[in-house]
Amino acid sequence: MSRQAHGLRAWLLQRFSAAYMAVFLPYVLIRWLAAPAPGFADWQRWLADPLVNLASGLFLLSILVHAWVGIRDVLMDYVRHTGLRVTLFAAVALTLAGCGLWMLRVLFLALK
C-alpha cells in the first residue's frame, strides 16, 4: 500500500469515527437529560437492551480507533528517535487494548 493510501485510510477512520461519536453522544445526552437522575440500576437496564449495547460498543470502538489514529499520527510526526517512537506506540497500543477489553467486559456484563 502506498504512503498516500495509508494516509487516506487514517483520514477516513478519523472522520467516520468522529461522525459516529457526533451522532451517538447527543442521543445519550438527550436520553438521560429527559429522564430523572439515573442510578446504576437505570444504566444497567438501559445497557441490557441489545441495540443500545451494540451502539455503545460501536461508540467505544470509535473512541479507541479515533484515539489510536490521532496519537499514532502525533507520535510519527514529533518523535524522531525510532526506539522511543516504537516504545510509545507499544505503550499506547497496550493501553488502548486494555481499555477495549475492559469495555467488552462492561458491555457483556450488562447483557446478563
LUMMAR-886287 format. One line per 4 residues: their letters; for each residue x, y, z of N, C-alpha, C, O. Coordinates in steps of 0.1 Angstrom, whole numbers, plus 5000, padded with zeros to 4 digits. Each point is the difference from the previous one (the first is absolute). Layout:
# LUMMAR-886287
A	X,Y,Z,X,Y,Z,X,Y,Z,X,Y,Z | ... .
//
This chain:
# LUMMAR-886287
MSRQ	5008,4988,5000,4992,5012,5000,5009,5012,5000,5010,5001,5007 | 4986,5009,4985,5008,5012,4999,4998,5009,5013,4990,4998,5007 | 5020,5010,4995,4999,5009,5012,4988,5009,4999,4993,5003,5010 | 5003,5001,4977,4989,5009,4998,4987,4993,5004,4991,5006,5006 .
AHGL	5008,4981,4990,4988,4993,5003,4999,4997,5015,4989,5000,5006 | 5022,4998,5001,5000,4998,5014,4995,5013,5007,4993,4999,5010 | 5011,5012,4985,4995,5013,5006,4985,5002,4998,4993,5005,5009 | 5002,4990,4979,4986,5001,4997,4992,4991,5010,4990,5004,5005 .
RAWL	5015,4984,4997,4993,4991,5009,5000,5006,5014,4989,4999,5007 | 5021,5007,4998,5000,5006,5013,4991,5012,5001,4993,5001,5010 | 5006,5007,4979,4991,5011,5000,4986,4995,5000,4992,5006,5007 | 5005,4984,4985,4986,4994,5000,4996,4995,5014,4989,5002,5004 .
LQRF	5020,4990,5002,4997,4995,5014,4997,5011,5009,4991,4999,5008 | 5017,5012,4992,4998,5011,5009,4986,5006,4997,4993,5003,5010 | 5004,4999,4978,4987,5007,4996,4988,4991,5004,4990,5005,5005 | 5010,4982,4991,4989,4991,5003,4998,4999,5015,4989,5000,5005 .
SAAY	5022,4998,5002,4999,4998,5015,4994,5013,5006,4992,5000,5009 | 5013,5012,4987,4995,5012,5005,4985,5002,4996,4993,5005,5009 | 5003,4992,4979,4986,5001,4996,4991,4991,5009,4990,5005,5004 | 5015,4983,4999,4991,4991,5008,4999,5006,5014,4990,5000,5006 .
MAVF	5022,5004,5000,4999,5006,5013,4991,5012,5001,4994,5003,5010 | 5007,5005,4979,4991,5013,4999,4985,4997,5000,4992,5008,5004 | 5005,4980,4991,4986,4996,5000,4996,4993,5013,4989,5003,5005 | 5020,4989,5000,4996,4992,5012,5000,5008,5013,4991,4999,5008 .
LPYV	5018,5011,4994,5001,5008,5012,4987,5008,5002,4995,5000,5011 | 5000,5007,4979,4987,5008,5002,4989,4990,5004,4991,5004,5008 | 5008,4984,4986,4990,4991,5003,5000,4996,5015,4990,5000,5007 | 5022,4997,4998,5002,4997,5014,4996,5011,5009,4994,4999,5010 .
LIRW	5011,5013,4987,4997,5012,5008,4985,5003,5000,4995,5003,5011 | 4999,4997,4978,4985,5002,5000,4993,4990,5008,4991,5003,5007 | 5013,4984,4991,4994,4989,5007,5000,5002,5015,4990,4997,5007 | 5022,5007,4998,5002,5000,5014,4996,5014,5006,4997,5000,5012 .
LAAP	5002,5010,4980,4996,5013,5005,4984,5000,5001,4995,5007,5009 | 4999,4985,4983,4985,4999,5000,4995,4992,5011,4989,5001,5005 | 5019,4990,5000,4996,4991,5011,5005,5006,5014,5008,5009,5000 | 4985,4986,5010,5005,5004,5014,5014,4996,5002,5006,4991,4993 .
APGF	5000,5014,5017,5014,4996,5004,5002,4985,4999,4995,4993,5009 | 5013,5003,4982,5002,4985,4998,5009,4995,5011,5010,5006,5004 | 4987,4982,5001,5009,4993,5009,5006,4988,4993,4999,4998,4988 | 5009,4994,5020,5007,4989,4994,4990,4990,4994,5003,4995,4989 .
ADWQ	4986,5002,5017,4991,4990,4995,4994,5005,4987,4997,4993,4991 | 5000,5020,5008,4995,5006,4987,5010,4998,4989,4996,4997,4989 | 5016,5006,5014,5011,4999,4989,5001,4985,4996,5001,4997,4988 | 4998,4994,5022,5001,4986,4997,4989,4995,4992,5002,4992,4990 .
RWLA	4986,5012,5013,4988,4996,4992,5001,5006,4986,4997,4993,4990 | 5007,5019,5009,5001,5007,4987,5011,4992,4991,4997,4998,4988 | 5014,4999,5018,5011,4993,4992,4996,4985,4997,5006,4994,4992 | 4985,5001,5016,4995,4986,4997,4993,4998,4987,4999,4989,4995 .
DPLV	4995,5022,5000,4994,5000,4987,5010,4997,4989,5010,5007,4999 | 4988,4982,4993,5011,4996,4991,5004,5011,4990,5011,5002,4996 | 4979,5006,4999,5003,5011,4990,5008,5011,5007,5010,5005,4994 | 4987,4998,5018,5007,5011,5007,5014,4994,5003,5010,5008,4999 .
NLAS	4991,4980,5005,5013,4994,5003,5009,5000,4988,5012,5003,5000 | 4982,4993,4988,5008,5000,4988,5004,5014,4996,5012,5002,4996 | 4979,5008,5005,5003,5014,4997,5011,5005,5009,5009,5008,4996 | 4990,4988,5017,5010,5005,5010,5014,4993,4997,5010,5007,5001 .
GLFL	4990,4981,4995,5012,4993,4996,5006,5006,4988,5013,5002,4999 | 4979,5002,4991,5006,5007,4988,5005,5014,5004,5010,5004,4994 | 4983,5002,5015,5005,5013,5005,5014,4999,5006,5009,5008,4997 | 4992,4982,5012,5013,4999,5007,5011,4995,4990,5011,5004,5002 .
LSIL	4985,4988,4989,5010,4996,4989,5004,5012,4992,5012,5001,4997 | 4979,5008,5001,5003,5012,4992,5010,5009,5008,5009,5006,4994 | 4989,4994,5019,5009,5008,5009,5014,4994,4999,5010,5007,4998 | 4991,4980,5003,5013,4993,4999,5007,5002,4987,5012,5003,4999 .
VHAW	4980,4996,4990,5006,5002,4987,5004,5014,4998,5011,5003,4995 | 4981,5007,5009,5003,5014,4999,5012,5004,5008,5009,5007,4995 | 4992,4987,5017,5012,5003,5008,5013,4994,4994,5010,5007,5000 | 4989,4981,4995,5012,4993,4995,5005,5008,4988,5012,5003,4999 .
VGIR	4979,5001,4991,5004,5007,4988,5006,5013,5004,5011,5004,4995 | 4983,5004,5014,5005,5013,5004,5013,4999,5007,5009,5008,4996 | 4992,4983,5014,5013,5000,5007,5011,4994,4991,5011,5005,5001 | 4986,4985,4991,5010,4995,4991,5005,5010,4990,5012,5001,4998 .
DVLM	4979,5008,4997,5005,5010,4991,5009,5011,5007,5010,5004,4995 | 4986,4999,5018,5008,5010,5007,5014,4994,5003,5010,5007,4999 | 4990,4980,5005,5013,4994,5003,5009,4999,4988,5012,5002,5000 | 4981,4994,4988,5008,4999,4988,5006,5014,4996,5011,5001,4994 .
DYVR	4981,5010,5008,5005,5013,4996,5010,5006,5009,5009,5007,4996 | 4990,4990,5018,5008,5008,5009,5011,4992,5007,5009,5005,5006 | 4990,4981,4994,5010,4992,5007,5010,4995,4990,4996,4991,4992 | 5016,5014,5007,5009,4997,4989,5008,4987,5004,5004,4992,4991 .
HTGL	4999,5006,5021,5008,4988,5004,4992,4988,4998,4989,4998,5007 | 5015,4992,4985,4993,4989,4996,4997,4991,5012,4988,4995,5002 | 5021,5002,5007,4998,4992,5012,4990,5006,5009,4991,4992,5005 | 5010,5021,4997,4990,5006,5009,4986,5000,4994,4990,4998,5007 .
RVTL	5009,5004,4980,4987,5000,4993,4994,4986,5001,4988,4999,5002 | 5020,4991,4995,4994,4986,5001,4996,4997,5014,4989,4994,5002 | 5018,5010,5008,4997,4998,5014,4986,5007,5003,4992,4994,5007 | 5007,5018,4989,4988,5008,5002,4988,4994,4993,4989,4999,5005 .
FAAV	5014,4996,4982,4989,4993,4993,4995,4988,5008,4988,4998,5001 | 5021,4994,5004,4997,4988,5007,4992,5004,5013,4990,4993,5003 | 5015,5017,5004,4993,5004,5012,4985,5005,4997,4991,4996,5007 | 5008,5012,4983,4986,5005,4996,4992,4988,4996,4988,4999,5004 .
ALTL	5017,4992,4987,4993,4988,4996,4995,4991,5011,4989,4996,5001 | 5020,5002,5009,4996,4992,5011,4990,5007,5009,4991,4993,5005 | 5010,5020,4997,4990,5007,5008,4987,5000,4993,4990,4997,5007 | 5009,5005,4980,4988,5000,4993,4994,4986,4999,4987,4998,5001 .
AGCG	5021,4992,4998,4995,4986,5000,4994,4997,5014,4990,4993,5000 | 5017,5011,5010,4995,4998,5014,4986,5007,5002,4991,4994,5005 | 5008,5018,4990,4987,5007,5000,4989,4993,4992,4989,4999,5005 | 5015,4995,4984,4991,4993,4992,4995,4987,5006,4988,4997,5000 .
LWML	5021,4996,5007,4996,4988,5007,4991,5003,5012,4990,4993,5003 | 5013,5018,5004,4992,5004,5011,4986,5004,4995,4990,4997,5006 | 5009,5010,4982,4988,5004,4994,4991,4988,4997,4988,4999,5003 | 5019,4990,4991,4992,4988,4997,4995,4994,5013,4989,4995,5000 .
RVLF	5019,5004,5010,4995,4995,5013,4988,5007,5005,4990,4994,5004 | 5010,5019,4996,4989,5008,5004,4988,4997,4992,4989,4998,5005 | 5012,5002,4982,4989,4998,4991,4994,4986,5001,4988,4999,5000 | 5021,4991,5001,4994,4987,5002,4994,4997,5013,4990,4993,5001 .
LALK	5015,5013,5010,4994,4999,5013,4986,5007,5000,4991,4996,5007 | 5007,5014,4985,4988,5007,4999,4989,4992,4994,4988,5002,5002 | 5016,4988,4989,4990,4992,4993,4995,4989,5009,4989,4994,4997 | 5017,5003,5014,4996,4989,5009,4988,5004,5008,4995,4992,5008 .
//
